[in-house]
Amino acid sequence: MPPSPDAMKGKVCLVTGATSGIGKATAMALAAQGATVVLGCRNREKGEAVKQEITRATGNSLLDLMVADLASIESTKKGAADFLARYPKLHVLVNQAGLYLNERVVTPEGLETIFVVNHLSYFLLTHLVLDALKAGAPSRIVNGSGGIEAAAKIDFDDLQGEKKFGPFKALAQSKLGNFLFTYELARRLEGTGVAINIMQPGGVKTELGKGQGGAFGFLMRMMRPLFSTPEQGADTLVWLASSPEVEGVTGKYFVKRKEAKSSARSHDKELAARLWKVSADLCGLKL
Ligand SMILES: NC(=O)c1ccc[n+]([C@@H]2O[C@H](COP(=O)([O-])OP(=O)(O)OC[C@H]3O[C@@H](n4cnc5c(N)ncnc54)[C@H](OP(=O)(O)O)[C@@H]3O)[C@@H](O)[C@H]2O)c1
C-alpha cells in the first residue's frame, strides 16, 4: 500500500543531490508524503526549477532550497549555516549527492573531487546538522552509496590521488568511506535517537557519469538499458527515510529494502577511526 499523503507531515527532510536522478526522485517521494523537503543543490536556478516541478507534481508547497557546492568545504559550511538558521530541527537527512569523474579534478580547497563530494561532504554536512537531527529525534540519516565498496581500500598514502589517480579506485574508495562513516557514526550515536543507515540502489538511469569517457563511462552506457528508473533506485532510500517499519533501526546496510552484508573491511573499526580523524582534520572540525 502506498504511504498516505500526510505520512511525513511536520517532518523536515534535507536531501542532497535533489536536482537529479536518485536524489530528485527521493525528494519527490518525500514531498508526496507531505514532508517539508529542503532540496540540496549547487545551482539555485536549477534548484528552483526542481522545486516548482515537485510542487506541481505533488501539490506540496512546503519546499525549500539549501544552496551549497558540496565540492567546497567552505560552501558546505555556509549552506548548512543558512539551513540551520531556518530549521533548528531536522528529522531526516538524505546524503545522495555524488558524481563520477574520469579525471582528477581539484576542489577549491585543493582536494580530489570524487573523494570530497562522495565521501567528505557526507561526513561534513552530517556533522554540521547533527545538533538539529538530535533536536528532531527520533530522526534518521540515510546515506546513498554504491555496491562497489568491497573492491576498495582506503589509500591513506595517496588519499587525494596526487601520486596516481584512478577514477574507479577513487569512486570505490569514496563508497567504502560511506560505509565506514555510517557504521562508525551509528556506534557514536547510540542512545541519541538519531538512526543512520546506508543503502545502494543498483544500476539506475541517471545523469551519473554522463559525458565521461573511459571504461566506466562505456560500461554505464552499455548497461543503461538494464538499469532501473530513478524512482525504483530511490525506493530503499525513501523507505529508510520514512517508513515506520524501520523506526529505530540503525547501523545497517540495505539493498532493495532487505538488510545486506557489506565487506569485512567496511566493518573495520580501526580503519573507520583513522578515516574519521583524517576527514575531521580536512574539514577543520574538532570532534
Ligand atoms: N546511477 C547509478 O546507477 C548509481 C548506482 C550506485 C550508486 N550511485 C551513486 O549515486 C550518486 C549519484 O546519483 P545519481 O545516480 O542520481 O546521479 P545524478 O543524476 O548525476 O545526480 C547527482 C546529484 O548530485 C549533485 N551533485 C554533484 N556534484 C555536486 C556538488 N559539487 N555539490 C552539490 N551537489 C552535487 C548533482 O547536482 P547537479 O544537478 O547540479 O548536477 C545531482 O543533483 C553517486 O554517488 C553514485 O555513485 C548511482
The ligand as an SDF file (V2000), in Angstrom:
LIG
                    3D

 48 52  0  0  0  0  0  0  0  0999 V2000
   23.0390    5.8480  -11.0030 N   0  0  0  0  0  0  0  0  0  0  0  0
   23.5190    4.6950  -10.5740 C   0  0  0  0  0  0  0  0  0  0  0  0
   23.4520    3.6570  -11.2620 O   0  0  0  0  0  0  0  0  0  0  0  0
   24.1460    4.6320   -9.2240 C   0  0  0  0  0  0  0  0  0  0  0  0
   24.4190    3.3630   -8.6490 C   0  0  0  0  0  0  0  0  0  0  0  0
   25.0380    3.2870   -7.4140 C   0  0  0  0  0  0  0  0  0  0  0  0
   25.3870    4.4600   -6.7610 C   0  0  0  0  0  0  0  0  0  0  0  0
   25.1130    5.6740   -7.3360 N   0  0  0  0  0  0  0  0  0  0  0  0
   25.5950    6.8660   -6.6630 C   0  0  0  0  0  0  0  0  0  0  0  0
   24.6340    7.9200   -6.6880 O   0  0  0  0  0  0  0  0  0  0  0  0
   25.3140    9.1730   -6.7690 C   0  0  0  0  0  0  0  0  0  0  0  0
   24.8260    9.9550   -7.9740 C   0  0  0  0  0  0  0  0  0  0  0  0
   23.4430    9.9940   -8.0200 O   0  0  0  0  0  0  0  0  0  0  0  0
   22.6540    9.7710   -9.3970 P   0  0  0  0  0  0  0  0  0  0  0  0
   22.9970    8.4510   -9.9470 O   0  0  0  0  0  0  0  0  0  0  0  0
   21.2450   10.1180   -9.1360 O   0  0  0  0  0  0  0  0  0  0  0  0
   23.3540   10.8170  -10.4130 O   0  0  0  0  0  0  0  0  0  0  0  0
   22.9130   12.2290  -10.9660 P   0  0  0  0  0  0  0  0  0  0  0  0
   21.6560   12.1470  -11.7350 O   0  0  0  0  0  0  0  0  0  0  0  0
   24.1300   12.7180  -11.6840 O   0  0  0  0  0  0  0  0  0  0  0  0
   22.6650   13.1090   -9.6510 O   0  0  0  0  0  0  0  0  0  0  0  0
   23.7390   13.5740   -8.8840 C   0  0  0  0  0  0  0  0  0  0  0  0
   23.2680   14.6720   -7.9680 C   0  0  0  0  0  0  0  0  0  0  0  0
   24.3920   15.1130   -7.1740 O   0  0  0  0  0  0  0  0  0  0  0  0
   24.5250   16.5180   -7.3220 C   0  0  0  0  0  0  0  0  0  0  0  0
   25.9110   16.9660   -7.1830 N   0  0  0  0  0  0  0  0  0  0  0  0
   27.0100   16.5430   -7.8600 C   0  0  0  0  0  0  0  0  0  0  0  0
   28.0800   17.2730   -7.5160 N   0  0  0  0  0  0  0  0  0  0  0  0
   27.6600   18.1720   -6.5910 C   0  0  0  0  0  0  0  0  0  0  0  0
   28.2930   19.2170   -5.8660 C   0  0  0  0  0  0  0  0  0  0  0  0
   29.5760   19.5140   -6.0450 N   0  0  0  0  0  0  0  0  0  0  0  0
   27.5520   19.9330   -4.9940 N   0  0  0  0  0  0  0  0  0  0  0  0
   26.2390   19.6760   -4.8320 C   0  0  0  0  0  0  0  0  0  0  0  0
   25.5710   18.7150   -5.5000 N   0  0  0  0  0  0  0  0  0  0  0  0
   26.2890   17.9840   -6.3710 C   0  0  0  0  0  0  0  0  0  0  0  0
   24.0160   16.8070   -8.7210 C   0  0  0  0  0  0  0  0  0  0  0  0
   23.7400   18.1850   -8.8620 O   0  0  0  0  0  0  0  0  0  0  0  0
   23.5290   18.8430  -10.3350 P   0  0  0  0  0  0  0  0  0  0  0  0
   22.0960   18.5420  -10.6970 O   0  0  0  0  0  0  0  0  0  0  0  0
   23.7900   20.2780  -10.1050 O   0  0  0  0  0  0  0  0  0  0  0  0
   24.4980   18.1760  -11.2660 O   0  0  0  0  0  0  0  0  0  0  0  0
   22.7880   15.9200   -8.7460 C   0  0  0  0  0  0  0  0  0  0  0  0
   21.7240   16.5030   -8.0430 O   0  0  0  0  0  0  0  0  0  0  0  0
   26.7900    8.8710   -6.9290 C   0  0  0  0  0  0  0  0  0  0  0  0
   27.4440    8.9710   -5.6780 O   0  0  0  0  0  0  0  0  0  0  0  0
   26.7860    7.4480   -7.4220 C   0  0  0  0  0  0  0  0  0  0  0  0
   27.9880    6.7490   -7.1360 O   0  0  0  0  0  0  0  0  0  0  0  0
   24.4950    5.7780   -8.5250 C   0  0  0  0  0  0  0  0  0  0  0  0
  1  2  1  0
  2  3  2  0
  2  4  1  0
  4  5  1  0
  4 48  2  0
  5  6  2  0
  6  7  1  0
  7  8  2  0
  8  9  1  0
  8 48  1  0
  9 10  1  0
  9 46  1  0
 10 11  1  0
 11 12  1  0
 11 44  1  0
 12 13  1  0
 13 14  1  0
 14 15  2  0
 14 16  1  0
 14 17  1  0
 17 18  1  0
 18 19  2  0
 18 20  1  0
 18 21  1  0
 21 22  1  0
 22 23  1  0
 23 24  1  0
 23 42  1  0
 24 25  1  0
 25 26  1  0
 25 36  1  0
 26 27  1  0
 26 35  1  0
 27 28  2  0
 28 29  1  0
 29 30  1  0
 29 35  2  0
 30 31  1  0
 30 32  2  0
 32 33  1  0
 33 34  2  0
 34 35  1  0
 36 37  1  0
 36 42  1  0
 37 38  1  0
 38 39  2  0
 38 40  1  0
 38 41  1  0
 42 43  1  0
 44 45  1  0
 44 46  1  0
 46 47  1  0
M  CHG  2   8   1  16  -1
M  END
$$$$
